[in-house]
Amino acid sequence: MRIRAALATALASAGILLAGWQSGAHIADTGTATTTSLSSATTSDKSSTGSTTAATYDGASVQTRFGTVQVQVTIQDGKITEVTALQLTDAERKSAQISSRAAPALRSEVLQAQSASVQTIGGATVTSDAYLTSLQAALDAANF
Amino acid sequence: MTSLLTPDSPAESTPAAASRKRPPAVERFRPQARRRLARADVLAFLAWLSPVAAAALWLADGGARGFNSWAGTATALGIVAGLIGMDLVLLMLLLAARIPFIDNTIGHDRALEVHKKLGKPALYLLLAHGLLIAFGYGAAEGLDPVSELVSLWVNVPDMWLAIVSMVLFVAVVVTSLVAVRRRFAYEFWYVIHLLTYAAVLTAIPHQFSVGGLFVEGSWQRWYWLALCMGTGAALLIHRVYQPLAASFRHQLTVSRVVRIAPDVFSIEMTGLNVERLAGSGGRFFFWRFLAPGHWWQAHPFSLSAEPVAATPTDRGPTGTGKLRITVRNLGDGSARLAHVKPGTKVAIEGPYGLFSTAARSRNNVVMIGAGIGITPLRSLLESTPFEPGHATVLLRGHGGSELFLGQEIMALCQARGATLYHLTGPRSAGLHTWLPQSAAEAGFTLSSYAPGIAEADVYVCGPTPWAASVIRDVQSEGVPAEQLHYERFDW
């Protein structure tokens, strides 16, 4: 391979990587912008019998490029007792598959950690981020 | 003509040769050589760029965000390894697809050399992909890598196929390494290699269905689809369709088998449309003789004569051009070819290789051959253009009877004005030289026979160790790589 070709290859490689990285960073930015602009939590209190009160809070519905994610959290005696996914990424068959794998894992992590600061699920980063963002909005609404 | 001939007494040369001084001729093959170098650069450029592009796909998808935790880093690296690994696998398939552009540029054997070199890196990347993903996903879900793999197999569609694919890839590489070392039959190795297609096909579904990179609607999906489909199409066209088309187009039939030495014989064939194969003297085909006991084996042999097109007068019922190969019994079933019956139909794949005029870069040409490697030189000598006095042919053998087709070559040298040396005699016991012992002891070197070799195209064909020795000498004479044309012959 001649020097000119080697140089061209090196330059083109650097260019492609840079372009990829730039557009990747762009995607990350727009991703967070979308999630923050759409947060609007609604609360629906429910009283149950006995001394304990369980309240459910709907999280913000978060748009992702794979679909909308919204979760509902149940808080009882100052603890997160349940997280239900009202909507999960289902834009395509594959996203639905990812969601069905990620949601149970996220739920158990959240119940264990009692917060929205948990690891995202490998291979389901977008869904996880949206799930946790929606959850955080719900927790904020609950002043949790 | 069995004695050793010294450089002072070439076997034959024409009167037109050295005596007549001419002005330095225009180097008519320079443009062709420049184009070939440029094509080689383009190929190298694309080959290097494609794995980079694979990594860039992932970056463009915001993949670098994964580097925020141990698990995320492992997953991210795993995805990149998988992308580059798959890209290398596709490159390997393209290199083995016998695409004319690649064959005309770097030649079949160089393409396969690169193909082999990519095997291990591709396997390591795919293994790293599997392990890193198992670790990364597992760590994110609090599972150990093995449980994660089990959970992926059970819970995620297409993942079981991906795991099967990984096992197949490992099996293919390990068995082909063993097969090469143990010198298994070509057919055994071939069947193992067919498993590669199964490995690649089972790997593809999970790339599109698991992981977010190639989701429906993303441009990355289209790029990757195009890459996979393009590779598949290249294989189907050049490995399946072209051979079938060539076999039907030429309808080759064995006309006779002529023994020219105790273990060497020529197989002559007649066929249609042979004029389309003009200029392929020296190149090789895979030959499949369609007779009981033969049809399952495809043998790589070079043409030992330039194809002869049918003249308008002899278009009869059998009517037709001629092809010839010359075969030495190297075991592996080639001995039985001596018993192929006239009338046997022949299926072909080819022509392949750069051992032809397409590789020329200079007006002068030097051909060096030994053993059965002489035979492709015979057809190259017949067809490649040169002015009288601008070609030198060196034939090496133990005795004159080993200079196969020696009479024909001498006649061609006389007719075309090439200088011919017969280098016969036992090989040197102590010296590592490709020359006969007597010539080496007398102090002759390559430049004694071919003084202008630094400004010539050099074609070398013979047994690998012998050829390696020739190539060392050729390079030390200052012949640049673009002028050196070497064909492996013992495979």
Interface residues (C-beta under 8 A of the other chain):
Chain A: M1 R2 R4 A5 A8 T9 A12 S13 I16 L17 A19 G20 W21 S23 G24 A25 I27 A28 G31 F66 A91 E92 R93 K94 S95 Q97 I98 R101 A105 E109 Q119 T120 I121 G122 G123 A124 T125 V126
Chain B: L37 A40 D41 V42 A44 F45 W48 L49 V52 A53 A55 A56 L57 W58 L59 A60 D61 G62 G63 A64 R65 G66 S69 A71 G72 T75 I133 G136 Y137 G138 A139 A140 E141 G142 N155 V156 P157 F208 S209 V210 G211 G212 V215 E216 G217
